[in-house]
Structure formats: C-alpha cells, structure tokens
C-alpha cells in the first residue's frame, strides 16, 4: 500500500500559520531557464497546462529576456500565442527592461515581474548596473506597465548571501525592498538565490521589513535548496505571516548568473509540507507528481524533488 493510500502525511497543525498559501509556480520560467536540454514550445505549453490542471493558479510562464542570454526561453511569443489560458489562472512573465516590456505588452500580458539585486556585485554582473542605478532601469518599466493596467511584481535576489560578497546586510535588503515597493510593485519576492539562508536569517529579515513598514501581505519568499534548507526557511517565513511561496515543479531551476545556485524549492515538497500542516493550497499532489515525472523524462534526468522520487516509485 502506498503512503498516499495510507493517508500520509498526517495533518498536524504546528503553531500559528496562514490558513491558505498561494503557490507561485516558477517551473516554466525559472525552472527551465538553465536546463541544458531545450524543450520544444509544444512541450512547454503542455507543461503549463498540466500544472494548471493540477490546481496551480499562478504560473510564471516565460521571460522576455534576450535569447542570447537565455536561449531556453527564446520562444516566449510563440509560447504565449499557443497557450490556452484557463479561467482563474494567472500567467505572469518576467521582463528585464523596456524592450522586454514592449514584447510583453504586444503579447497581451496583464502581469509582469522585474528582477533586482540587493548587492552591488550581482547588480553589476546580472544587470550591468549598480544597486542604485538599477532603479533607473526599473522606473520606466513599472510606470509604463501600471499606466497600461499591467500589475508588477518585483524579485529581489541575493537577500541573504552573495557568492562574491558573503552575508548580505539586512538594512541594505530593507532599503532596496522599500524602493522596489515604492515604485508601485504589488508584491516583493525575497530571493535566497544561492540557497544559503537559515531560518534565523529569514525571521530577522522579515522582522526588519516589518519595522520598516513592509507588511507580510506584500511579501513572498523564493528559496533555493543548495544546503537543504528551503523547506525549513519556508516554514520560518510562514510562521512570520508570509502566505505566498515561490516554488518550481520537480525542484528544477537555478540561476544562469550565479553558478553556485542549485534548484528551487520543489513544489511537491512544499505541498507535502502544507498538507502535513493542514494549510490549504488547492493543488492535487498526485497530478503534480505525474507532471514532474513526465517532464523529467523529457529532460533526460530524474527529478530533484524528494517527494516526486518517493511517490513515483
């Protein structure tokens, strides 16, 4: 008899937690952007449709970055043109600059995300800018998007540790976070880009943001699992009041600009955690595992997700 047939995981709430968590699924964008095997657009569309059928309601579909830098996502326009959008499902896209915004608007996108850095070195390497200078890139993108009725989310990378600068100062992260939200972004996703955060760091940063007037309703978390801490850090964030968590089906992902970044928090592992805690999320775990198994076959390698490996035996 399988663990699912036995009714596992057992539901056992543990302390104060949100009643419901929104899972911001990044598999089709962040999960695939660094894969060596290039999926065809038909497979990407099927991947997104399978994710929606499994109950995920926020699917970051693609990115309008330069194909030179991220060739895996060069088919953004073709993908969005062929995607059958399901009612009640959001399909945000990442845009790096005004050129990316132009492409997103032409494709009919109604929700975008921008991607910033909390550290100088990563800003220079990823954006060819500085921490302060990046806002000159973001301001016209956000302004034009809002004027067009398009909602804007912000990602902030290197919130806990930087591979060149080490531990990142909390006050610097708070300062950059405030500026991103003040631009008009409806939500800020705090990124542990190289997966070095600890639960204490998560609590400290969320506390400092709260003291600076940034409530958890405006925040999401985005953890990588380099040192196996993504679930622990997620639980710490949930207990602080965060109710939006970024994850990637099958645990795919990494950052093409940070070699030490490994896979994202696996959506299946997150769902197993939430099920055990009795937190609602709306996702069918079996359908999700089936989707990640299907995708792993096409990528030619096993899923990094422990839950996928356990339930697909």
LOBA-337353 format. One record per residue (C-alpha): residue number from 1; x, z negated, y; residue in three letters. Coordinates in steps of 0.02 Angstrom, whole numbers, plus 50000, padded with zeros to 5 digits. Layout:
<nodes>
+-----+-------+-------+-------+---------+
| num |  east |    up | north | residuo |
+-----+-------+-------+-------+---------+
| NUM |     X |     Z |     Y |     ALA |
...
+-----+-------+-------+-------+---------+
</nodes>
This chain:
<nodes>
+-----+-------+-------+-------+---------+
| num |  east |    up | north | residuo |
+-----+-------+-------+-------+---------+
|   1 | 50000 | 50000 | 50000 |     UNK |
|   2 | 50067 | 50046 | 50173 |     UNK |
|   3 | 50093 | 49924 | 50314 |     UNK |
|   4 | 49953 | 50008 | 50410 |     UNK |
|   5 | 49834 | 49985 | 50264 |     UNK |
|   6 | 49884 | 49802 | 50262 |     UNK |
|   7 | 49828 | 49785 | 50442 |     UNK |
|   8 | 50002 | 49764 | 50515 |     UNK |
|   9 | 50061 | 49724 | 50642 |     UNK |
|  10 | 49959 | 49565 | 50655 |     UNK |
|  11 | 49883 | 49539 | 50827 |     UNK |
|  12 | 49952 | 49380 | 50904 |     UNK |
|  13 | 49949 | 49370 | 51095 |     UNK |
|  14 | 50101 | 49282 | 51167 |     UNK |
|  15 | 50083 | 49209 | 51340 |     UNK |
|  16 | 50012 | 49296 | 51492 |     UNK |
|  17 | 50013 | 49486 | 51478 |     UNK |
|  18 | 49916 | 49629 | 51557 |     UNK |
|  19 | 49752 | 49669 | 51470 |     UNK |
|  20 | 49798 | 49853 | 51465 |     UNK |
|  21 | 49957 | 49953 | 51485 |     UNK |
|  22 | 49970 | 50133 | 51545 |     UNK |
|  23 | 50099 | 50227 | 51443 |     UNK |
|  24 | 50187 | 50359 | 51549 |     UNK |
|  25 | 50244 | 50481 | 51416 |     UNK |
|  26 | 50404 | 50572 | 51464 |     UNK |
|  27 | 50446 | 50656 | 51299 |     UNK |
|  28 | 50411 | 50834 | 51352 |     UNK |
|  29 | 50523 | 50817 | 51506 |     UNK |
|  30 | 50650 | 50676 | 51491 |     UNK |
|  31 | 50645 | 50682 | 51302 |     UNK |
|  32 | 50683 | 50867 | 51286 |     UNK |
|  33 | 50794 | 50899 | 51437 |     UNK |
|  34 | 50955 | 50853 | 51348 |     UNK |
|  35 | 50916 | 50921 | 51174 |     UNK |
|  36 | 51037 | 51048 | 51102 |     UNK |
|  37 | 50900 | 51142 | 51008 |     UNK |
|  38 | 50795 | 51244 | 51129 |     UNK |
|  39 | 50610 | 51236 | 51088 |     UNK |
|  40 | 50503 | 51387 | 51123 |     UNK |
|  41 | 50365 | 51369 | 51251 |     UNK |
|  42 | 50231 | 51378 | 51116 |     UNK |
|  43 | 50306 | 51227 | 51028 |     UNK |
|  44 | 50314 | 51131 | 51192 |     UNK |
|  45 | 50132 | 51169 | 51228 |     UNK |
|  46 | 50084 | 51112 | 51054 |     UNK |
|  47 | 50188 | 50954 | 51078 |     UNK |
|  48 | 50094 | 50911 | 51237 |     UNK |
|  49 | 49927 | 50949 | 51157 |     UNK |
|  50 | 49967 | 50838 | 51008 |     UNK |
|  51 | 50018 | 50697 | 51125 |     UNK |
|  52 | 49855 | 50713 | 51220 |     UNK |
|  53 | 49757 | 50715 | 51056 |     UNK |
|  54 | 49844 | 50553 | 51007 |     UNK |
|  55 | 49768 | 50469 | 51161 |     UNK |
|  56 | 49908 | 50475 | 51288 |     UNK |
|  57 | 49834 | 50504 | 51460 |     UNK |
|  58 | 49992 | 50531 | 51566 |     UNK |
|  59 | 50106 | 50669 | 51504 |     UNK |
|  60 | 50254 | 50717 | 51611 |     UNK |
|  61 | 50252 | 50900 | 51565 |     UNK |
|  62 | 50412 | 50976 | 51633 |     UNK |
|  63 | 50532 | 50984 | 51779 |     UNK |
|  64 | 50560 | 51115 | 51913 |     UNK |
|  65 | 50747 | 51091 | 51915 |     UNK |
|  66 | 50868 | 51236 | 51918 |     UNK |
|  67 | 50879 | 51321 | 51747 |     UNK |
|  68 | 51067 | 51323 | 51774 |     UNK |
|  69 | 51073 | 51133 | 51764 |     UNK |
|  70 | 50935 | 51101 | 51636 |     UNK |
|  71 | 50911 | 51262 | 51535 |     UNK |
|  72 | 50794 | 51174 | 51412 |     UNK |
|  73 | 50661 | 51168 | 51549 |     UNK |
|  74 | 50684 | 51343 | 51618 |     UNK |
|  75 | 50510 | 51392 | 51558 |     UNK |
|  76 | 50415 | 51271 | 51671 |     UNK |
|  77 | 50300 | 51401 | 51749 |     UNK |
|  78 | 50262 | 51483 | 51581 |     UNK |
|  79 | 50226 | 51315 | 51501 |     UNK |
|  80 | 50104 | 51260 | 51636 |     UNK |
|  81 | 50018 | 51429 | 51637 |     UNK |
|  82 | 49988 | 51417 | 51450 |     UNK |
|  83 | 49940 | 51233 | 51443 |     UNK |
|  84 | 49758 | 51193 | 51406 |     UNK |
|  85 | 49735 | 51036 | 51509 |     UNK |
|  86 | 49623 | 50905 | 51429 |     UNK |
|  87 | 49497 | 50811 | 51536 |     UNK |
|  88 | 49559 | 50638 | 51585 |     UNK |
|  89 | 49742 | 50681 | 51552 |     UNK |
|  90 | 49867 | 50690 | 51694 |     UNK |
|  91 | 50013 | 50814 | 51687 |     UNK |
|  92 | 50141 | 50765 | 51821 |     UNK |
|  93 | 50303 | 50862 | 51843 |     UNK |
|  94 | 50473 | 50817 | 51912 |     UNK |
|  95 | 50537 | 50908 | 52067 |     UNK |
|  96 | 50714 | 50887 | 52136 |     UNK |
|  97 | 50694 | 50967 | 52308 |     UNK |
|  98 | 50583 | 51077 | 52417 |     UNK |
|  99 | 50618 | 51230 | 52310 |     UNK |
| 100 | 50554 | 51133 | 52161 |     UNK |
| 101 | 50402 | 51079 | 52261 |     UNK |
| 102 | 50365 | 51260 | 52306 |     UNK |
| 103 | 50365 | 51304 | 52122 |     UNK |
| 104 | 50257 | 51155 | 52077 |     UNK |
| 105 | 50128 | 51195 | 52211 |     UNK |
| 106 | 50124 | 51377 | 52158 |     UNK |
| 107 | 50090 | 51319 | 51979 |     UNK |
| 108 | 49942 | 51214 | 52037 |     UNK |
| 109 | 50019 | 51043 | 52004 |     UNK |
| 110 | 49925 | 50895 | 52076 |     UNK |
| 111 | 50053 | 50760 | 52040 |     UNK |
| 112 | 50242 | 50762 | 52057 |     UNK |
| 113 | 50389 | 50644 | 52040 |     UNK |
| 114 | 50552 | 50634 | 52135 |     UNK |
| 115 | 50713 | 50563 | 52065 |     UNK |
| 116 | 50826 | 50450 | 52166 |     UNK |
| 117 | 50980 | 50343 | 52140 |     UNK |
| 118 | 51015 | 50160 | 52178 |     UNK |
| 119 | 51204 | 50189 | 52176 |     UNK |
| 120 | 51324 | 50294 | 52278 |     UNK |
| 121 | 51418 | 50371 | 52132 |     UNK |
| 122 | 51264 | 50429 | 52040 |     UNK |
| 123 | 51189 | 50495 | 52201 |     UNK |
| 124 | 51346 | 50597 | 52229 |     UNK |
| 125 | 51356 | 50661 | 52050 |     UNK |
| 126 | 51170 | 50692 | 52024 |     UNK |
| 127 | 51107 | 50738 | 52197 |     UNK |
| 128 | 51267 | 50790 | 52286 |     UNK |
| 129 | 51219 | 50662 | 52417 |     UNK |
| 130 | 51232 | 50477 | 52459 |     UNK |
| 131 | 51108 | 50335 | 52436 |     UNK |
| 132 | 51053 | 50351 | 52618 |     UNK |
| 133 | 51074 | 50539 | 52626 |     UNK |
| 134 | 50956 | 50568 | 52479 |     UNK |
| 135 | 50810 | 50520 | 52590 |     UNK |
| 136 | 50841 | 50675 | 52695 |     UNK |
| 137 | 50803 | 50773 | 52536 |     UNK |
| 138 | 50652 | 50669 | 52488 |     UNK |
| 139 | 50562 | 50653 | 52655 |     UNK |
| 140 | 50505 | 50835 | 52673 |     UNK |
| 141 | 50460 | 50845 | 52489 |     UNK |
| 142 | 50349 | 50691 | 52497 |     UNK |
| 143 | 50273 | 50737 | 52665 |     UNK |
| 144 | 50229 | 50914 | 52611 |     UNK |
| 145 | 50163 | 50855 | 52444 |     UNK |
| 146 | 50050 | 50724 | 52522 |     UNK |
| 147 | 49989 | 50850 | 52651 |     UNK |
| 148 | 49941 | 50964 | 52506 |     UNK |
| 149 | 49844 | 50824 | 52420 |     UNK |
| 150 | 49977 | 50800 | 52286 |     UNK |
| 151 | 50020 | 50623 | 52231 |     UNK |
| 152 | 50204 | 50575 | 52222 |     UNK |
| 153 | 50289 | 50455 | 52105 |     UNK |
| 154 | 50471 | 50402 | 52127 |     UNK |
| 155 | 50601 | 50369 | 51993 |     UNK |
| 156 | 50747 | 50259 | 52039 |     UNK |
| 157 | 50896 | 50274 | 51923 |     UNK |
| 158 | 51039 | 50151 | 51894 |     UNK |
| 159 | 50937 | 49997 | 51940 |     UNK |
| 160 | 51034 | 49880 | 51826 |     UNK |
| 161 | 51202 | 49957 | 51784 |     UNK |
| 162 | 51303 | 50111 | 51831 |     UNK |
| 163 | 51437 | 50187 | 51717 |     UNK |
| 164 | 51556 | 50204 | 51865 |     UNK |
| 165 | 51510 | 50054 | 51974 |     UNK |
| 166 | 51461 | 49922 | 51847 |     UNK |
| 167 | 51322 | 49795 | 51879 |     UNK |
| 168 | 51211 | 49852 | 52022 |     UNK |
| 169 | 51173 | 49731 | 52164 |     UNK |
| 170 | 50991 | 49677 | 52162 |     UNK |
| 171 | 50972 | 49684 | 52350 |     UNK |
| 172 | 51032 | 49863 | 52352 |     UNK |
| 173 | 50899 | 49911 | 52224 |     UNK |
| 174 | 50766 | 49820 | 52326 |     UNK |
| 175 | 50820 | 49910 | 52485 |     UNK |
| 176 | 50812 | 50082 | 52407 |     UNK |
| 177 | 50648 | 50040 | 52319 |     UNK |
| 178 | 50565 | 49990 | 52482 |     UNK |
| 179 | 50620 | 50151 | 52566 |     UNK |
| 180 | 50551 | 50258 | 52424 |     UNK |
| 181 | 50383 | 50171 | 52429 |     UNK |
| 182 | 50379 | 50179 | 52619 |     UNK |
| 183 | 50392 | 50368 | 52607 |     UNK |
| 184 | 50217 | 50367 | 52530 |     UNK |
| 185 | 50254 | 50365 | 52343 |     UNK |
| 186 | 50111 | 50282 | 52249 |     UNK |
| 187 | 50223 | 50212 | 52113 |     UNK |
| 188 | 50406 | 50174 | 52084 |     UNK |
| 189 | 50482 | 50182 | 51910 |     UNK |
| 190 | 50634 | 50069 | 51892 |     UNK |
| 191 | 50761 | 50153 | 51779 |     UNK |
| 192 | 50888 | 50073 | 51663 |     UNK |
| 193 | 50973 | 50241 | 51649 |     UNK |
| 194 | 51115 | 50190 | 51534 |     UNK |
| 195 | 51021 | 50054 | 51440 |     UNK |
| 196 | 51125 | 49903 | 51491 |     UNK |
| 197 | 50989 | 49792 | 51566 |     UNK |
| 198 | 50947 | 49621 | 51497 |     UNK |
| 199 | 50782 | 49528 | 51507 |     UNK |
| 200 | 50852 | 49407 | 51637 |     UNK |
| 201 | 50904 | 49552 | 51748 |     UNK |
| 202 | 50730 | 49627 | 51733 |     UNK |
| 203 | 50647 | 49464 | 51786 |     UNK |
| 204 | 50770 | 49441 | 51929 |     UNK |
| 205 | 50743 | 49616 | 51999 |     UNK |
| 206 | 50553 | 49607 | 51985 |     UNK |
| 207 | 50557 | 49437 | 52069 |     UNK |
| 208 | 50665 | 49502 | 52212 |     UNK |
| 209 | 50548 | 49651 | 52236 |     UNK |
| 210 | 50400 | 49533 | 52242 |     UNK |
| 211 | 50486 | 49429 | 52375 |     UNK |
| 212 | 50514 | 49590 | 52473 |     UNK |
| 213 | 50328 | 49629 | 52468 |     UNK |
| 214 | 50328 | 49753 | 52323 |     UNK |
| 215 | 50191 | 49703 | 52202 |     UNK |
| 216 | 50198 | 49747 | 52017 |     UNK |
| 217 | 50046 | 49860 | 52038 |     UNK |
| 218 | 50163 | 49984 | 52124 |     UNK |
| 219 | 50297 | 49973 | 51989 |     UNK |
| 220 | 50336 | 50047 | 51819 |     UNK |
| 221 | 50486 | 50022 | 51706 |     UNK |
| 222 | 50592 | 50152 | 51617 |     UNK |
| 223 | 50712 | 50081 | 51489 |     UNK |
| 224 | 50841 | 50168 | 51382 |     UNK |
| 225 | 50890 | 50090 | 51216 |     UNK |
| 226 | 51080 | 50107 | 51215 |     UNK |
| 227 | 51106 | 49924 | 51167 |     UNK |
| 228 | 50940 | 49898 | 51078 |     UNK |
| 229 | 50863 | 49802 | 51224 |     UNK |
| 230 | 50724 | 49921 | 51279 |     UNK |
| 231 | 50582 | 49827 | 51194 |     UNK |
| 232 | 50648 | 49657 | 51247 |     UNK |
| 233 | 50662 | 49716 | 51427 |     UNK |
| 234 | 50488 | 49792 | 51418 |     UNK |
| 235 | 50413 | 49628 | 51361 |     UNK |
| 236 | 50501 | 49539 | 51505 |     UNK |
| 237 | 50427 | 49665 | 51628 |     UNK |
| 238 | 50252 | 49646 | 51554 |     UNK |
| 239 | 50262 | 49457 | 51573 |     UNK |
| 240 | 50308 | 49484 | 51755 |     UNK |
| 241 | 50149 | 49586 | 51781 |     UNK |
| 242 | 50207 | 49766 | 51761 |     UNK |
| 243 | 50072 | 49870 | 51675 |     UNK |
| 244 | 50147 | 50045 | 51673 |     UNK |
| 245 | 50287 | 50082 | 51550 |     UNK |
| 246 | 50382 | 50246 | 51530 |     UNK |
| 247 | 50424 | 50298 | 51353 |     UNK |
| 248 | 50464 | 50452 | 51251 |     UNK |
| 249 | 50382 | 50504 | 51088 |     UNK |
| 250 | 50505 | 50482 | 50946 |     UNK |
| 251 | 50632 | 50398 | 51061 |     UNK |
| 252 | 50701 | 50563 | 51122 |     UNK |
| 253 | 50796 | 50580 | 51282 |     UNK |
| 254 | 50949 | 50542 | 51383 |     UNK |
| 255 | 51019 | 50590 | 51549 |     UNK |
| 256 | 51120 | 50751 | 51567 |     UNK |
| 257 | 51214 | 50672 | 51714 |     UNK |
| 258 | 51259 | 50508 | 51626 |     UNK |
| 259 | 51350 | 50531 | 51462 |     UNK |
| 260 | 51325 | 50350 | 51407 |     UNK |
| 261 | 51135 | 50363 | 51418 |     UNK |
| 262 | 51051 | 50371 | 51249 |     UNK |
| 263 | 50869 | 50389 | 51202 |     UNK |
| 264 | 50720 | 50321 | 51295 |     UNK |
| 265 | 50612 | 50181 | 51231 |     UNK |
| 266 | 50514 | 50261 | 51088 |     UNK |
| 267 | 50327 | 50272 | 51122 |     UNK |
| 268 | 50290 | 50224 | 50942 |     UNK |
| 269 | 50396 | 50067 | 50955 |     UNK |
| 270 | 50307 | 50023 | 51117 |     UNK |
| 271 | 50136 | 50050 | 51038 |     UNK |
| 272 | 50183 | 49939 | 50890 |     UNK |
| 273 | 50235 | 49802 | 51012 |     UNK |
| 274 | 50075 | 49818 | 51113 |     UNK |
| 275 | 49968 | 49819 | 50956 |     UNK |
| 276 | 50050 | 49659 | 50898 |     UNK |
| 277 | 50020 | 49577 | 51067 |     UNK |
| 278 | 49838 | 49632 | 51074 |     UNK |
| 279 | 49867 | 49736 | 51232 |     UNK |
| 280 | 49757 | 49891 | 51248 |     UNK |
| 281 | 49837 | 50061 | 51272 |     UNK |
| 282 | 49721 | 50192 | 51195 |     UNK |
| 283 | 49848 | 50277 | 51082 |     UNK |
| 284 | 49824 | 50320 | 50897 |     UNK |
| 285 | 49989 | 50267 | 50819 |     UNK |
| 286 | 49968 | 50370 | 50660 |     UNK |
| 287 | 49935 | 50529 | 50760 |     UNK |
| 288 | 50084 | 50493 | 50869 |     UNK |
| 289 | 50199 | 50464 | 50720 |     UNK |
| 290 | 50139 | 50627 | 50645 |     UNK |
| 291 | 50179 | 50716 | 50809 |     UNK |
| 292 | 50355 | 50645 | 50820 |     UNK |
| 293 | 50389 | 50687 | 50638 |     UNK |
| 294 | 50330 | 50865 | 50671 |     UNK |
| 295 | 50444 | 50877 | 50824 |     UNK |
| 296 | 50594 | 50803 | 50733 |     UNK |
| 297 | 50580 | 50941 | 50603 |     UNK |
| 298 | 50588 | 51072 | 50740 |     UNK |
| 299 | 50737 | 50989 | 50822 |     UNK |
| 300 | 50826 | 50976 | 50656 |     UNK |
| 301 | 50862 | 50790 | 50660 |     UNK |
| 302 | 50774 | 50627 | 50617 |     UNK |
| 303 | 50676 | 50534 | 50749 |     UNK |
| 304 | 50773 | 50390 | 50827 |     UNK |
| 305 | 50614 | 50284 | 50827 |     UNK |
| 306 | 50617 | 50143 | 50701 |     UNK |
| 307 | 50427 | 50144 | 50690 |     UNK |
| 308 | 50423 | 50331 | 50657 |     UNK |
| 309 | 50552 | 50310 | 50519 |     UNK |
| 310 | 50458 | 50163 | 50442 |     UNK |
| 311 | 50285 | 50242 | 50445 |     UNK |
| 312 | 50336 | 50418 | 50394 |     UNK |
| 313 | 50417 | 50365 | 50229 |     UNK |
+-----+-------+-------+-------+---------+
</nodes>
